Amino acid sequence: MIRVLIERHVADGLIEHYEKAARETLTLAMQAHGFISGEALYDIDNPEHRVILATYRSLGDWQRWAQSSERRGMMATISPMLKTEEKITLLEH
């Protein structure tokens, strides 16, 4: 089992649009093979700093989702809303 930590910094004025796209992405991710759970959180002191914490059965399951046309399509929508490129950290016990 692995955890995927995704950090994003949303551009000013785009929070509502980002939240809609992020929810759609999470809905798609939930259907991905090996997906176990996911949470979307925001920094209390900086609501533009968003964190997604997802759990996948294996690294291979995450890699399949990360490279899928569904995720690439959603990232084509989300990326222009970000101040910087998302940061992905892979974690395991």
C-alpha positions in Angstrom: 0.0 0.0 0.0 1.3 3.5 -0.9 0.2 7.0 -0.1 0.4 9.8 -2.7 0.7 13.3 -1.4 -0.1 15.9 -4.1 0.4 19.6 -3.3 -1.1 22.4 -5.5 -1.1 26.2 -5.2 -4.2 27.6 -6.9 -4.0 31.0 -8.6 -5.9 33.9 -7.1 -9.6 34.0 -7.9 -9.7 30.4 -9.3 -10.6 28.5 -6.1 -14.2 27.8 -7.1 -13.2 26.5 -10.6 -10.4 24.5 -9.1 -12.6 22.8 -6.5 -15.1 21.7 -9.2 -12.3 20.2 -11.4 -10.6 18.6 -8.3 -13.9 16.9 -7.3 -14.3 15.6 -10.8 -10.8 14.3 -10.7 -11.3 12.6 -7.4 -14.5 10.9 -8.7 -12.5 9.5 -11.6 -9.6 8.4 -9.4 -12.0 6.5 -7.1 -12.8 4.3 -10.1 -9.2 3.6 -10.9 -7.9 0.1 -10.3 -6.2 -0.1 -6.9 -7.5 3.1 -5.5 -8.3 2.7 -1.8 -9.1 6.2 -0.5 -8.6 9.9 -1.0 -8.9 13.2 0.8 -8.8 16.8 -0.5 -7.5 19.2 2.1 -6.6 22.9 2.3 -4.2 24.9 4.4 -6.1 26.8 7.0 -3.7 29.7 6.8 -3.5 29.7 3.0 -6.6 28.3 1.3 -4.9 28.5 -2.1 -2.5 25.7 -0.9 -4.3 22.5 -1.6 -3.2 19.0 -0.6 -4.6 15.7 -1.9 -3.7 12.5 0.1 -4.6 9.3 -1.8 -4.0 5.7 -0.9 -3.4 3.1 -3.6 -2.9 -0.6 -3.3 0.5 -0.5 -5.1 2.9 1.8 -6.9 1.9 0.2 -10.2 -1.7 1.1 -9.5 -0.8 4.8 -8.9 1.4 4.8 -12.0 -1.4 3.5 -14.1 -3.7 6.2 -12.8 -1.0 8.9 -13.1 -0.4 8.1 -16.7 -4.1 7.5 -17.7 -5.8 9.5 -20.3 -8.5 10.4 -17.7 -6.0 12.0 -15.3 -4.0 13.7 -18.1 -7.3 15.2 -19.4 -8.3 16.5 -15.9 -4.8 17.9 -15.4 -5.1 19.8 -18.7 -8.0 21.5 -17.0 -6.4 22.0 -13.6 -2.9 22.9 -14.5 -3.8 26.4 -15.9 -5.4 27.2 -12.6 -2.2 26.6 -10.6 0.5 29.1 -9.7 3.2 26.4 -10.0 3.4 22.8 -11.1 1.9 20.3 -8.7 4.3 18.5 -6.4 3.8 14.7 -6.0 5.4 12.8 -3.2 5.1 9.0 -3.0 5.1 7.5 0.5 5.0 4.0 2.0 5.4 2.4 5.4 
